[in-house]
C-alpha cells in the first residue's frame, strides 16, 4: 500500500502519458464528465510528447483535401495498400481488424476530430512511401498539418483546457510509472518522482476505475532496451524518439499480465544526423532525404545495386544501409539541390510550417531554404560543405576516423550519375532518375524537386554532403488490444479496467503496421486509439 508519506491520487480514469494518444483519450473522457488524472513522466513544457516535435503528417482516407485535388481514394484501396505494404498475414487478427477500423473510420475518428478543434492542413496532400519493390501508397494520403505536429498539439491542448469540464482534468508531471497495481478502490499504477522535479524520489500511487496506458514506445531512452529487441541494431544508432520511450511501462504491463507483441518490429529512419548539443543521449535529427542526392557508403561507393531513393520505402532504405560498411551512409549533393529539397522531419526546424508563415513557405519554394542548411551546419558535425570533390573528401576524412572516404570512388560515382543526366531525359536508364521522373508527374512533388541537376556542377556549387546514421523513431509493436482498446492477456482475454493506446499499443492491436508504415499512420493511430480508449474506459460503447 505504500508509506504514509507517499503521494496518493484518485480519479475516475488514470492515463499514463500526456502525448497525443493520452490527450485524445482525456478529451473523450471530459466529454463524459469524468474526473481524469494524467500521470506524465516529462515536464510541462514537453506536454504533447513526440507528436509535438513531429512534422505533423497524418494519414487519412477520402478527405475533402483529397477530393478537392482530384485524388480518388477509398477505404478499400487504402486497406489493400496497407495489408500489402505491411505484409500483415491473415493470422494477425487484431492488427488487421485495427487496419480495417482505421481506413473505414478515419473520417469519424481522425479528420472530423482534428477539423473540429481547428487543425488545418496544407492544400496539397503529400505522397511518401510509394514503395520500392512492394507497392505502398497508391495515392497521396499524407496530410501535413499547418503548424506541424506543434500545431496539432497546440489545438488539442487548447481544446482540453477550454473544455466545459476542464476543471475535472489534472496532470501530474515528473512522475515515473514503475508498476501497475490493483487495489480495493480500483486499478492503477505506482512509481516515483523523477530526479529533475521537486521532491525527487518521492513515491506515488494513482488509482481509478480504469487505467489507460499511453506512454509511448521503446525506441528512446539510452537505446539499451531497444537493442534487446532489435537484433540488427547497428553500432552507430541515433535517438530520434522520446527520451522516456524506454520500455519501462511495457515491462510493467507485461508483469501485470498484458500480452506484448511484435516489439522486434520498429520504424527507423535512414538519414539521421547527430547534434552538437544533444538533448538526450545519442540525439539526432531526421532529414527528409533529398531525392536528387547521390547516396553512397562510407568509402564513396554508390549504394546498390538498386539505389536508395527517398519517398519510396523507408524500411528498404534502412535495410540497404545496414548491409554497408559501418551501417551508415552519406548523401552527396550540391547547394542548389540542398536548398530546394532539404527538410527535417520535425517541427523545430521547419519554421515556416510551424509558425504558419505563408510568406516563408512561398519564399522557400521559390528561392530555397538557405537558412535551414546554414542552421544544420552550425548544429551538426555531420554536415560538410566544400568547393570541390577533393575538398569534400578531405573534410569528411578529417572528421570520420573509422572509415576512409576514397576520392576516386566518390568521383567515379558522381561522374557516372552526372553522365546519365547529360544524356537527357529521353535516355534515362538510372533507377533513381526513373523514379524521380515518375515522382515529378505529381504536382505536389514537382514543386519541391530539382530535375536533371548534375551534382558536379560549378554553377550549383558548393558541394554538400551529410553523414547519416540510422535514427530510431517508432515502435511498430506493443501491448495487444482489441477494438475497444482493452488490453489483452496472454490467453487473449481482456484485463478488466486496463486499456492501451498510441505507440504503447503498437498504434492498435499490438502491431497495426506490420512490417512497414504508410506514414502518417502514427499520429493518426494515436488519435483513433486514444479516442477509442477514452470512450470505452469512460463507459461509452
C-alpha positions, 0 to 999 in steps of 0.5 A, a space after each residue: 500500500 505504500 508509506 504514509 508519506 507517499 503521494 496518493 491520487 484518485 480519479 475516475 480514469 488514470 492515463 499514463 502519458 500526456 502525448 497525443 494518444 493520452 490527450 485524445 483519450 482525456 478529451 473523450 473522457 471530459 466529454 463524459 464528465 469524468 474526473 481524469 488524472 494524467 500521470 506524465 513522466 516529462 515536464 510541462 513544457 514537453 506536454 504533447 510528447 513526440 507528436 509535438 516535435 513531429 512534422 505533423 503528417 497524418 494519414 487519412 482516407 477520402 478527405 475533402 483535401 483529397 477530393 478537392 485535388 482530384 485524388 480518388 481514394 477509398 477505404 478499400 484501396 487504402 486497406 489493400 495498400 496497407 495489408 500489402 505494404 505491411 505484409 500483415 498475414 491473415 493470422 494477425 487478427 487484431 492488427 488487421 481488424 485495427 487496419 480495417 477500423 482505421 481506413 473505414 473510420 478515419 473520417 469519424 475518428 481522425 479528420 472530423 476530430 482534428 477539423 473540429 478543434 481547428 487543425 488545418 492542413 496544407 492544400 496539397 496532400 503529400 505522397 511518401 512511401 510509394 514503395 520500392 519493390 512492394 507497392 505502398 501508397 497508391 495515392 497521396 494520403 499524407 496530410 501535413 498539418 499547418 503548424 506541424 505536429 506543434 500545431 496539432 498539439 497546440 489545438 488539442 491542448 487548447 481544446 482540453 483546457 477550454 473544455 466545459 469540464 476542464 476543471 475535472 482534468 489534472 496532470 501530474 508531471 515528473 512522475 515515473 510509472 514503475 508498476 501497475 497495481 490493483 487495489 480495493 478502490 480500483 486499478 492503477 499504477 505506482 512509481 516515483 518522482 523523477 530526479 529533475 522535479 521537486 521532491 525527487 524520489 518521492 513515491 506515488 500511487 494513482 488509482 481509478 476505475 480504469 487505467 489507460 496506458 499511453 506512454 509511448 514506445 521503446 525506441 528512446 531512452 539510452 537505446 539499451 532496451 531497444 537493442 534487446 529487441 532489435 537484433 540488427 541494431 547497428 553500432 552507430 544508432 541515433 535517438 530520434 524518439 522520446 527520451 522516456 520511450 524506454 520500455 519501462 511501462 511495457 515491462 510493467 504491463 507485461 508483469 501485470 499480465 498484458 500480452 506484448 507483441 511484435 516489439 522486434 518490429 520498429 520504424 527507423 529512419 535512414 538519414 539521421 544526423 547527430 547534434 552538437 548539443 544533444 538533448 538526450 543521449 545519442 540525439 539526432 535529427 531526421 532529414 527528409 532525404 533529398 531525392 536528387 542526392 547521390 547516396 553512397 557508403 562510407 568509402 564513396 561507393 554508390 549504394 546498390 545495386 538498386 539505389 536508395 531513393 527517398 519517398 519510396 520505402 523507408 524500411 528498404 532504405 534502412 535495410 540497404 544501409 545496414 548491409 554497408 560498411 559501418 551501417 551508415 551512409 552519406 548523401 552527396 549533393 550540391 547547394 542548389 539541390 540542398 536548398 530546394 529539397 532539404 527538410 527535417 522531419 520535425 517541427 523545430 526546424 521547419 519554421 515556416 510550417 510551424 509558425 504558419 508563415 505563408 510568406 516563408 513557405 512561398 519564399 522557400 519554394 521559390 528561392 530555397 531554404 538557405 537558412 535551414 542548411 546554414 542552421 544544420 551546419 552550425 548544429 551538426 558535425 555531420 554536415 560538410 560543405 566544400 568547393 570541390 570533390 577533393 575538398 569534400 573528401 578531405 573534410 569528411 576524412 578529417 572528421 570520420 576516423 573509422 572509415 576512409 572516404 576514397 576520392 576516386 570512388 566518390 568521383 567515379 560515382 558522381 561522374 557516372 550519375 552526372 553522365 546519365 543526366 547529360 544524356 537527357 531525359 529521353 535516355 534515362 536508364 538510372 533507377 533513381 532518375 526513373 523514379 524521380 521522373 515518375 515522382 515529378 508527374 505529381 504536382 505536389 512533388 514537382 514543386 519541391 524537386 530539382 530535375 536533371 541537376 548534375 551534382 558536379 556542377 560549378 554553377 550549383 556549387 558548393 558541394 554538400 554532403 551529410 553523414 547519416 546514421 540510422 535514427 530510431 523513431 517508432 515502435 511498430 509493436 506493443 501491448 495487444 488490444 482489441 477494438 475497444 482498446 482493452 488490453 489483452 492477456 496472454 490467453 487473449 482475454 481482456 484485463 478488466 479496467 486496463 486499456 492501451 493506446 498510441 505507440 504503447 499499443 503498437 498504434 492498435 492491436 499490438 502491431 497495426 503496421 506490420 512490417 512497414 508504415 504508410 506514414 502518417 499512420 502514427 499520429 493518426 493511430 494515436 488519435 483513433 486509439 486514444 479516442 477509442 480508449 477514452 470512450 470505452 474506459 469512460 463507459 461509452 460503447 
